[in-house]
Amino acid sequence: MNYQDIIVECDVRGTDASRYRVWVHDELFQERTWRWGEDYYLQEVIAIRAQPGRYRVRIESVPGDSGTLQVENFCVTEGSAQIDSEGNLEITS
């Protein structure tokens, strides 16, 4: 199997007490509760080990949560891959 190690980063802004989940291709990677106020953002660092192919990276509010999220600046900082502004990731060999 030809697995690749990829690092994806993006910026997340939220409102007080909003909760969100980070998904990669329908696999839950993490869940967080926003605690930093509206004047801050987090730079999420997502480590992925996967075979070449297409994947979807998404960050979503937890169902039933009233907070709001803004996700921007997706980029690949390590590995042979490309990602667009919608979180569509393509890992190359």
N, C-alpha and C positions, 0 to 999 in steps of 0.2 A: 504494500500500500504506500502511496506517495503522499504523505501528509505534509502540509505546509504550516509554519508558525507565522501568524499574522497578528499585528497590533492595530486596532482601529481606535481612533479617538474622536470625540465630539463634545460640544459644549451643551450643557443642560441648565436651563433657568426654570425656577418654579416659584409658586406662591407658598406662603406659610402652611405647613402641615400637609402639603400634597405628597402623595406616595406614587412611586413609579416603578416599573419593571423594565429590565433590559432583556430582550429576546434576541437570539440568533437562530434563524431557521427553525422556529417553533420550539426551541429549547430555552428554558428560563435560565439566565445567567446570574441575575441578582435582582433584589428588590430593596429600594431605599425609601426613607422618609425625608422629605425636604425640611431642613432645620436652619437654613442660613439667611432667610429673608429675601426680599425681591432685589436687593442691590448687589447680589452675588451670583456667581455661576460656578458649576462644577465641570471640570474636564474629565469626562468618563474615559477610562482606559480599558478596552475590552480585548483580552487575549484569546485568540481563536486558534485551535489546531484542527485543521480539516483538510480533506482532499480537494484538489482543484475542482472548481464548479461555481455555481451561482447560489448565493445565500442572501437572505434578507435580515438586516440588523434593524431592530425597531425598539423604540423607547416609548412606552405607553403608560398613561395613568392607570392605577389600579381601579377596576370596575367599582362604581359607587363612590369614588373619591371626588370631592368637589374642587380640588385644586386644579391649577392649570400648569401646563408645561410648554416650554419652547426648546426645541432641539435644533442645533445648527452646527455647521462647520465639521461635517464628517470628513475624516481623512485617514489614510493608511500611513502609519509611521514606521512600520517594519514589515517586511515580507513582500512577496510578489503578488500584488493584488491592486484592484481599483475599486473605489466606492463612489457613488454619486450622492447628491444632496438629499435623496430620498432614502438612503440606507441600503441600496442595492449593491451588494458586494460580489465581485468576481475574482476568485482566486485562480491564478495561473500557475502553470508548472514551472 
